Amino acid sequence: MKKIKDRYQAETAFCDLFVSAGRRLGVPAFGEPECEGSEQELSATTIAVIHECEFYDPHFIGGPCKFNFAKSHEDVERIFLRAEPTAAELSLALEKKHPEHAQKFRTRLDSLKSWLHDNVDKWAA
């Protein structure tokens, strides 16, 4: 994962992480037909999240630019609490099909959360 410089890049990396996990699990891009013979173990909600993230429009965490509104550690925790059900479902699916990527997914997600926590004080107004 490349170095994050600002909240916009953090949210982009966050969305890219969810999209990459979906692709690894065989979720087609928004508007593309599902591949014949692919079995989808993800919920419709998680697939919708992946599709939102393709457009950097993560309504599942409170909408686009949510990271820009994080002004406290509590705000950061709320973002990741909202993301956790989807993250947990993706982690479980990755663990079953691609265990080597499950840990990378969690590590990168935790890194983004830590980066926000480390920088949130300078955004507080």
C-alpha positions in Angstrom: 0.0 0.0 0.0 1.4 3.4 -1.0 2.0 6.1 1.6 -1.1 8.1 2.5 -0.7 11.9 2.5 -4.2 13.1 3.3 -7.7 12.1 4.2 -8.8 12.0 0.6 -6.1 9.4 -0.2 -7.0 7.5 2.9 -10.6 7.2 1.8 -9.6 6.2 -1.7 -7.3 3.5 -0.3 -10.1 2.4 1.9 -12.5 2.0 -1.0 -9.8 0.4 -3.2 -9.3 -2.2 -0.4 -12.9 -3.2 -0.4 -13.1 -3.4 -4.2 -9.9 -5.4 -4.4 -11.2 -7.9 -1.8 -14.4 -8.2 -3.9 -12.5 -8.8 -7.1 -10.4 -11.5 -5.4 -13.7 -13.1 -4.4 -15.1 -12.9 -8.0 -17.5 -10.0 -7.5 -18.0 -8.5 -11.0 -17.7 -4.7 -11.5 -20.9 -2.7 -11.3 -23.0 -3.3 -14.4 -21.1 -6.4 -15.5 -22.8 -9.8 -15.6 -21.8 -12.4 -13.1 -19.4 -15.0 -14.5 -21.1 -18.3 -15.3 -20.4 -20.9 -12.8 -19.2 -18.5 -10.1 -20.8 -19.1 -6.7 -21.3 -16.0 -4.7 -21.1 -16.4 -1.0 -21.3 -12.7 -0.2 -24.5 -10.9 0.9 -26.3 -8.5 -1.4 -25.4 -5.8 1.1 -21.7 -6.5 0.8 -21.8 -6.6 -2.9 -23.5 -3.2 -2.9 -20.7 -1.9 -0.7 -18.1 -3.1 -3.1 -20.0 -1.4 -5.9 -20.3 1.8 -3.9 -16.5 1.7 -3.4 -15.9 1.3 -7.1 -17.2 4.9 -7.4 -15.5 6.1 -4.2 -19.0 6.7 -2.8 -19.0 4.7 0.4 -22.5 5.3 1.8 -22.1 2.3 4.1 -19.8 4.4 6.3 -21.9 7.6 6.0 -21.3 8.7 2.5 -18.5 10.0 0.3 -15.9 12.2 2.0 -16.7 10.8 5.4 -13.0 10.7 6.2 -12.9 14.5 5.7 -15.5 14.9 8.5 -13.4 12.9 11.0 -12.4 15.5 13.5 -12.0 13.3 16.6 -11.0 9.8 17.6 -14.6 9.0 18.2 -15.4 9.9 14.6 -12.7 7.6 13.3 -14.1 4.8 15.5 -17.6 5.4 14.2 -16.4 5.1 10.6 -14.7 1.7 11.2 -17.5 0.5 13.4 -19.9 1.1 10.5 -17.5 -0.7 8.1 -16.9 -3.7 10.4 -19.9 -5.9 9.3 -18.8 -5.7 5.7 -15.1 -6.1 6.6 -15.9 -9.1 8.7 -17.9 -10.8 5.9 -15.1 -10.1 3.4 -12.4 -11.3 5.8 -14.3 -14.6 6.4 -14.8 -15.1 2.6 -11.2 -14.4 1.9 -10.1 -16.7 4.7 -12.0 -19.5 3.0 -10.8 -18.9 -0.5 -7.6 -16.9 -0.3 -6.2 -17.1 3.3 -3.0 -15.3 2.3 -5.1 -12.3 1.4 -7.4 -12.3 4.4 -4.6 -11.2 6.7 -3.4 -8.5 4.2 -6.9 -7.1 4.0 -7.2 -6.8 7.8 -3.7 -5.4 8.1 -4.3 -2.7 5.5 -7.7 -1.8 7.1 -6.0 -1.5 10.5 -3.2 0.6 9.0 -5.8 3.0 7.5 -7.5 3.3 10.9 -4.2 3.9 12.7 -3.3 6.5 10.1 -6.5 8.4 10.8 -6.1 8.1 14.5 -2.5 9.4 14.2 -3.6 12.4 12.2 -7.1 13.3 13.5 -5.8 15.8 16.1 -4.4 18.1 13.4 -7.9 18.3 11.8 -9.8 19.1 14.9 -11.2 22.6 14.8 
